[in-house]
Amino acid sequence: MYITDVSIRRPVVAWVMSLILVLFGIFVFWQLPVRELPSGLQPPVVQIKVEYKSASAPIIDEEVTQVIEDVIGGAEGVKNIDSKSENGKSTINIEFDTDIDLDNAANDIRERVARVVKSLPNESEPPQILKQAAGFTTTMWLALSSSTWSDLELGDYAERYLVDQFSSVKNVGRIRVGGLRELSVRVWIDPIKLAANNLTIQEVENAIRNENVSLPAGTLESNNIDLTINLDKSYNDLEKLKQLPIKKGKDNLVRLADVANIEFGPVSEKALFRTQSKDALNLETVGIGIYARSGASTVELSKEIKKKIKEVKKNLPEGLNLEIAFNRATYIGAAINEVYKTLIIAFILVVAIIYLFLGNLKAVIVPAVALPVSLIATFLGIYLFGLSINIFVLLSFILAIGIITDDSVIMTDAIYRRIENGETPLVAAYKGSKQITFAIVATTLILIAVFLPLIFIEGIAGTLFKETAIALSFAILVSSFVALTLSPMLGSKFLNKKTKILSGWNSSVEQAKNL
């Protein structure tokens, strides 16, 4: 083959081509996203949330859940609809086929829900439509803790200042505040005092609604200035709120403080978030849950969040501490590192076995150099096909080690056989490579024909093995290229007649016979 002849006659050409593959492979390695599993494994899901406070589950199901289910059932690509009606809340998850674009699906659902918004109860909150993937879980949990601040103050600070800062980080899909106890004014009505003043709960509620208002009252226009008039009767502190008039009698005026106890408190007492560490036990804590955007790399997002935490800590008020409470990337990184260790062990074992059979270090150099060149260059193929580094891709590398070594070993054996017959290393490399070229090409095509059809498998199995098939096929293709360029060049330079390839094995056999 022409490229093999050029590599033998011009060794620099073979070196340069291999170095280009290695350099590009190393460069794109740092650009590739790192995931635990291939992207697209989890089907797209659109979630609809509707809050209807104080409503029971049967009412939620009848007036909210069923109304929305009827209108979204005909959306394109819907695979499954899972709904849950609870006291005060309705949650509907719409799972789509894996080939459906998540953004298009969310827009379709949003349009359909908009048609029935007017049919929902007036007291219910507007529907929230969220884009996510099946099994959508938090990538990280951050703990905002303090020994001096209350949980109400922590939640208020997180909502006001931290949520927006972390939402701007690249690949963040959603931010959730865990254990949020929203600050509110709690009015605890004393039923005895209420009865003594001949009042009802409804009268107190109406008085608070009617008196605590802020309304636009029009504008005043003149030649030189325009004025906006606002009717401001809002109560912005507890002392003023306590003086809010409820009922006026002949001799007295009943105020809110006469029938109730007013204080700051959380909207709900049911929310709680706790983290424990050696240095911070039983502190008031609020969690910030970070969800990765669909298809984003968990490991890369974790790195970006850690950088953001360092920036945020510089501006935190005194007494506040922000730490990572849970990081899913830690598990993924550990799993990926274990596969890397297995890959290195497999490489060492392959080189050791080749040395055991060839019996000479110079002869091992050819496949030992060709193997890492082929593996590193495979990252270029992963990058070109838009894949990621995950467990399945790295497992394909482990499988590829044994396959891609064969080509270099066969080429080395063909060259050395001719050297033993008296030919010079240069001539032996030329004739030996020419003799074995079509066998290597045929083997390569057969192996690719075996693995490549895996990309046509549909469903979850196809998603799992698609990246494996592409990475393995590209590794085999690159190994053939290296075997036809770098291996014969190395053989012409390192192999000579004094090299006894099987001497180590033969001596071991002779020793075994003499026992």
C-alpha positions, -999 to +999 in steps of 0.1 A: +000+000+000+013+034-009+009+050+025+029+021+041+057+025+015+059+062+022+060+056+060+089+031+055+109+053+031+101+086+050+100+077+087+093+114+095+059+112+077+048+083+100+060+101+131+042+133+121+009+116+112+010+098+146+019+129+165-010+148+148-034+121+159-020+121+195-020+159+198-055+163+185-067+134+207-052+150+238-066+184+229-102+172+224-099+150+255-102+181+277-131+194+256-152+163+259-181+163+285-179+136+312-210+117+322-218+086+340-240+072+312-246+082+276-267+113+269-303+106+257-307+076+279-335+092+299-365+103+278-376+140+279-402+148+305-423+180+309-437+185+344-468+206+352-473+219+388-505+237+400-508+248+436-544+252+450-540+259+487-565+246+512-581+223+486-584+185+493-569+159+470-603+148+455-611+185+446-576+189+431-581+158+411-615+168+397-610+205+391-573+207+382-557+174+373-584+159+351-589+192+333-552+194+323-549+157+315-578+160+290-561+188+270-525+174+270-534+138+261-532+145+223-497+161+223-473+146+198-449+119+210-465+114+244-454+081+258-468+082+294-487+106+316-482+103+354-503+125+376-505+129+414-531+149+432-523+159+468-537+183+493-530+217+479-510+206+449-513+188+415-483+174+397-484+159+362-454+144+345-456+139+307-430+115+294-421+117+256-404+094+232-366+097+232-365+112+196-388+142+206-370+175+212-376+187+248-380+224+239-406+217+212-425+193+236-425+219+263-438+246+240-466+223+228-476+215+264-475+252+273-498+261+245-523+234+254-523+243+290-529+279+282-562+270+266-577+257+299-562+282+324-595+300+326-612+267+334-591+262+365-603+275+399-597+312+405-580+305+438-554+282+422-519+294+412-510+297+375-496+263+362-458+260+363-443+241+333-408+226+338-385+209+314-365+180+327-354+144+320-368+112+335-353+106+369-346+143+372-327+147+404-305+173+420-269+174+408-258+192+440-271+204+473-256+235+488-261+243+526-264+279+537-260+278+575-256+302+604-254+301+641-269+337+645-295+339+617-329+323+619-342+299+593-366+326+581-338+350+575-317+324+557-345+314+534-352+351+526-315+358+518-312+327+496-343+336+476-332+372+472-295+369+465-283+334+459-309+318+436-303+343+408-265+340+411-264+303+407-291+303+380-267+322+358-241+294+359-237+275+326-258+243+322-279+250+353-315+239+345-333+248+377-327+260+413-347+248+442-345+261+478-349+232+502-364+238+536-375+272+526-397+288+553-410+319+535-413+350+557-448+360+564-470+377+590-489+352+610-522+364+626-531+341+655-568+348+664-580+342+699-615+327+696-625+339+732-616+375+724-632+372+690-665+360+706-663+387+733-662+414+706-690+397+687-668+391+656-663+363+631-633+350+613-647+363+580-651+398+593-614+399+604-603+385+570-624+411+551-610+439+572-574+428+566-581+425+528-599+459+526-577+480+548-543+467+538-543+479+501-522+500+478-540+511+446-534+535+417-557+566+420-549+583+386-527+611+375-526+649+376-514+667+346-503+703+342-482+723+318-449+717+336-453+684+355-473+652+355-480+635+389-490+600+396-514+595+425-513+563+445-537+553+474-513+537+499-530+521+529-505+492+532-492+482+566-454+477+563-446+469+600-462+449+628-470+478+650-491+495+624-507+462+615-517+457+651-537+490+650-557+479+619-594+487+626-617+457+625-650+470+638-663+503+650-688+503+678-707+531+695-682+535+723-651+517+711-630+507+681-619+470+679-584+467+665-566+436+652-544+435+683-575+432+705-585+399+690-553+383+677-516+379+683-495+392+653-459+380+647-435+371+619-435+334+610-431+309+581-458+303+556-456+266+563-441+248+593-437+216+573-405+226+554-372+215+570-336+210+557-308+196+578-271+190+571-245+179+597-207+182+597-180+179+623-175+217+625-212+227+623-237+207+643-274+216+646-272+249+629-301+266+612-298+256+575-314+262+542-305+240+512-300+252+476-307+223+452-291+226+417-305+207+388-284+202+357-299+212+323-310+182+302-280+167+284-254+187+305-223+172+320-227+167+357-190+168+363-185+200+344-215+216+361-200+206+395-167+224+386-186+256+376-206+256+408-175+252+429-160+283+411-192+302+418-192+293+454-158+308+458-171+341+443-202+341+464-184+335+497-165+367+493-197+387+495-216+367+522-227+387+553-209+379+585-222+348+602-232+330+570-215+299+556-220+283+522-208+247+517-214+217+494-237+192+512-241+167+484-224+164+450-235+137+426-203+144+405-182+128+433-198+094+427-196+098+389-159+109+391-151+079+413-168+055+389-150+070+359-116+069+377-122+032+385-126+025+347-094+045+340-076+023+365-089-008+348-078+006+314-043+012+327-041-023+342-054-038+310-027-020+290+001-032+314-012-068+312-013-067+274+022-054+271+034-079+297+018-108+278+033-096+245+067-095+261+062-130+276+056-144+241+080-122+221+107-125+246+125-093+237+120-056+247+128-042+212+101-063+197+076-052+223+082-015+215+062-017+182+028-028+197+035-009+230+038+024+211+010+017+186-015+009+214-016+043+232-014+061+199-046+043+187-064+048+220-056+086+223-065+092+187-099+076+194-109+106+215-108+126+182-135+103+168-156+107+200-154+145+196-163+145+159-194+123+165-205+145+195-202+118+221-190+120+257-166+103+280-187+078+300-185+043+315-197+026+283-172+045+261-143+036+284-155+000+285-152+000+247-116+012+252-109-018+274-124-041+247-104-023+220-070-029+237-070-066+228-083-060+193-062-031+182-030-048+195-034-077+170-027-056+139+007-043+153+017-078+165+009-094+131+028-067+113+058-071+137+058-109+132+057-106+094+086-082+093+108-102+117+102-135+098+118-120+068+147-105+088+154-141+101+156-152+065+184-128+058+167-097+046+177-063+058+152-046+083+143-020+056+136-046+029+119-069+054+096-040+065+087-032+029+080-068+018+065-079+051+041-050+053+031-055+017+024-092+024+002-085+054-016-053+044-047-068+029-051-092+058-051-062+082-076-043+060-099-073+058-098-079+095-106-043+101-136-043+078-149-075+094-146-061+129-163-028+119-191-048+102-196-066+134-197-036+158-211-008+137-246-022+132-252-018+170-260+019+163-292+009+146-307-007+178-336+013+190-348+022+225-327+023+257-304-006+246-296+014+214-288+045+234-265+025+257-245+007+229-245+034+202-216+053+217-198+020+225-201+009+189-189+042+174-159+044+198-149+008+192-153+010+155-132+042+153-105+027+176-103-003+152-101+020+122-073+041+138-054+010+149-053-003+113-040+031+101-013+030+128-005-006+120+000+003+083+021+034+090+038+036+123+043-001+130+063-010+098+084+022+103+092+012+139+099-024+127+124-012+101+142+008+128+141-014+159+140-050+147+172-068+136+184-103+132+199-105+167+165-100+182+151-134+192+114-128+194+105-162+209+137-167+228+121-160+262+092-184+255+114-211+241+138-210+270+109-213+294+096-243+274+131-259+276+133-253+313+099-269+317+110-300+297+141-305+319+121-306+351 
